[in-house]
Amino acid sequence: MSHDGTEQVVREHFEISIRFRKIIEQRIVRLEVDAARDELDASHLENIDHIRRQMRLVAAQLEEANRMKRFLENSRPRKPAPRD
């Protein structure tokens, strides 16, 4: 806690390569596209149990995409190694 009684959130920043960042960004896009497609597919289902499972899948995909976004928010590009 800080001196005024409020909690401060300390975020650890990760250094990642540009290549790895692009891979994560592509995965986020795929998860979001898949979630949108799966949600649309759910609208064509009739069985409530199938709909429920489909929507749980959508929720899991979106949560994973959001988790990856939070990871990227706490990352920064790795500095290239110095060359001799």
FENVENQUI-V941674 format. One record per residue. N is the residue number from 1. RES is the residue in one letter. OMEGA is omega in radians with two decimals (999 if undefined). Layout:
N:RES:OMEGA
N:RES:OMEGA
This chain:
1:M:3.09
2:S:-3.09
3:H:3.13
4:D:3.07
5:G:3.13
6:T:3.11
7:E:3.07
8:Q:3.11
9:V:3.11
10:V:-3.13
11:R:3.08
12:E:3.11
13:H:3.14
14:F:3.02
15:E:3.13
16:I:3.13
17:S:3.10
18:I:3.14
19:R:3.14
20:F:3.11
21:R:3.13
22:K:3.10
23:I:3.12
24:I:3.12
25:E:3.11
26:Q:3.12
27:R:3.10
28:I:3.13
29:V:3.13
30:R:3.13
31:L:-3.13
32:E:3.10
33:V:3.11
34:D:3.13
35:A:3.12
36:A:3.13
37:R:-3.14
38:D:3.08
39:E:3.08
40:L:3.10
41:D:-3.14
42:A:-3.13
43:S:3.13
44:H:-3.14
45:L:3.14
46:E:-3.10
47:N:-3.07
48:I:3.11
49:D:3.09
50:H:3.11
51:I:-3.13
52:R:3.11
53:R:3.13
54:Q:-3.13
55:M:3.03
56:R:3.06
57:L:3.12
58:V:-3.14
59:A:3.13
60:A:3.13
61:Q:-3.13
62:L:3.09
63:E:3.11
64:E:3.10
65:A:3.13
66:N:3.10
67:R:3.12
68:M:3.08
69:K:3.11
70:R:3.08
71:F:-3.13
72:L:3.09
73:E:-3.11
74:N:-3.14
75:S:3.05
76:R:-3.10
77:P:3.08
78:R:3.10
79:K:3.13
80:P:3.11
81:A:3.12
82:P:3.12
83:R:3.12
84:D:999
